[in-house]
């Protein structure tokens, strides 16, 4: 229905409408049919691979007997438990910390994105690369790095810079917000950069021509970027509320319980209480309603389609000398906090042979990685899993983003909520949900044995990363005007060719970024991998975790450093490949010229 | 935007082909292993294991018997989660982890094959850990709550459990979280058993908390806290402590009386096909054979290989402190296993937070 309405309203206004009109009676029917079929397939896939596992798991909260996890067919006792004791405290902590982290991510990520995209900031090309490195790091790594720095008898203490105040500050709620906030910056950066890429120079020019100062021009631009900003806030919140790495390290050591850790503890206990974990999952999903409601309220009834064939290349703003100094210092401080400290923690951890008891450096851990058999298999495997997952996810994410960017209907609202709710669910919920949904006896009877196969693991990776991916793409996709494709169609291109020639060039950069985002998220993903990996084929994260949690802490750190290095090389190959292989026109969209 | 140059299209095709090639390269190993397992006529034995030497053992077993094995090498927590979540349609054949309490729990749910005991000569450590219904097989013993300290920093270590609640150890003692570290619940249960029951044990841990007990998730981070000086005494699994002491000669491992046995055990899935159960029994027997014990002792020399053997004629590795003069207590896994979830929850709510 949405497609039909859009078509009727928009197509006549597009260039070349005379030619199109002649073709309508013949092609409109088949287009509508294929669009309906596409939507049906899309919803079926979503239902099978996101809705079913999540619903299976969440159903346990009220009907544990459904999957032999208790005696009751219906009970509210597990939900009631979540409002008491440590669980209630942990959920409350998760909510306010995630709000603060989302705001922090936006407050830092927006200026950095603007500086990198629109100004003469020195070293701006390194900013995007650095963001990928921030994304590549699993969240526990920065947490361990910070802990290593500030903990009693940590690095700061040993070099005579001990400060109980800093220790207390970092090893507490502030530190948790800081780490989750730093992790949110790349999401904001990606969403805002994608939004800025579609925002031509003409809007700023129009404002300035009419006498607006910089502040007034900004006030004009900000509302145009609203989808990207709200998208960033929503992702930041959902990613923070579902984060486990910080919850299990810094927050845990700081005696500051978070919801995901409580959920994990319920599952990891013996025997595990899946119904209690599911009840906490309900609360985390419900929490997502907060940013969604705000987002819907802010964007209701507006159109943000600004990217057309007439979008002008942006003129890069020259920073003054003091402005340059402040900007470089600010961006440098961000990278010091987000990369410098965790990098120091990981590298130093990997170079100390005695669990960090002394400052004597050794390569023993790296030698162990190279000499012990089977250490590189998991890394190569994760490289493959990440590549396949990212490729499939970007296609699905683009389709989902397209639906989200269309006029709001009940279906798109449902999709919107489903995708964001899925972001908020910790991966361990997905993992357990997949076991419940895809390991039912009836599946084996039907000859479908997906559990503990590479196929189900990749499906789970895709399902877990698609919601974030769609959210990142929606900022760029909502800026696309139908005229882009219509122009190609008017020149005789078929449906697919019109998309490839008219739309793909405009979104190629966000698509590459979304691909990398998924790749980075999958490469060292742990909870899903632990529960679903195919025996004999462990991914890198399982192998690393095995070392870190037992006696081989240094070897695990060395493996982590190597894994991050390999993933970074993969990112460099993709970005370099885009630069070398993509047509010049693709790269010019969203690019800038010197002012 | 209209393309006219063919080579631009070719570049895109080349890029996509490159991505595809990269994807295929990454998946080769898994595809190959799937094909390999599919080609075998014998039933693959699915082994869920958290042992550091499991890869070596699986390779040696397959070489000796020709039985193909699929190894899910994971931490104890995720393995038990997988088993509980999939108990309607289990996918495992054999479970090999530390801690008999978990096996007792699985046995009470009817998930284990009963009545199997390999025909080997168990020593006293082994004999104590064989359950009455023979639903699991002990394969080695480590000790829960071994005390580790730095001899250069601690010159007068405590000699009894009562002393560690003293003010001189305020903020200086660390151990693990039982919900994340498999060997920690047996330590907690062992202390409660020694002190006379749950309520006495809860008072003990409450006093420790008041004395600044530091909790880290697992053995690795707790030992790191010790070596970096955050704590002075770490109570961890003996194999972890001895392994750390092998790498850092300043570390010393001592056992306070009594120290609790933590057997590594093998259990067989009661719902597995008969052929797989038979293979699992062969695996258990192989592990306890002289050849298997050699693999156990060499497969993870600074970690899980540091165990006390449970069969006659096998000596522990030289790095292990002798057990002579040490009171080693056995706790009833069926009594304490059924209380694991409740006591862990109490520990998380009252000691960790």
Interface residues (C-beta under 8 A of the other chain):
Chain A: X67 X68 X69 X85 X86 X89 X148 X151 X152 X153 X154 X248 X249 X252 X253 X255 X257 X264 X265 X267 X268 X269 X270 X271 X272 X273 X274 X309 X353 X354 X355 X356 X357 X373 X374 X377 X380 X381 X382 X383 X384 X385 X386 X387 X388 X391 X432 X435 X436 X439 X440 X441 X443 X444 X451 X452 X453 X454 X488 X491 X501 X502 X505 X530 X531 X533 X534 X535 X536 X537 X538 X542 X545 X546 X548 X549 X550 X551 X552 X553 X556 X577 X578 X581 X582 X583 X585
Chain B: X1 X2 X3 X8 X11 X12 X14 X15 X18 X19 X22 X23 X24 X25 X26 X27 X28 X29 X30 X31 X33 X34 X37 X46 X47 X52 X55 X70 X71 X72 X73 X74 X75 X77 X78 X80 X81 X82 X84 X85 X86 X87 X88 X89 X91 X101 X102 X105 X109 X150 X177 X179 X180 X181 X185 X216 X217 X218 X219 X220 X221 X223 X224 X226 X227 X228 X229 X230 X239 X240 X243 X244 X247 X248 X250 X302 X303 X304 X340 X341 X344 X345 X348 X349 X352 X353
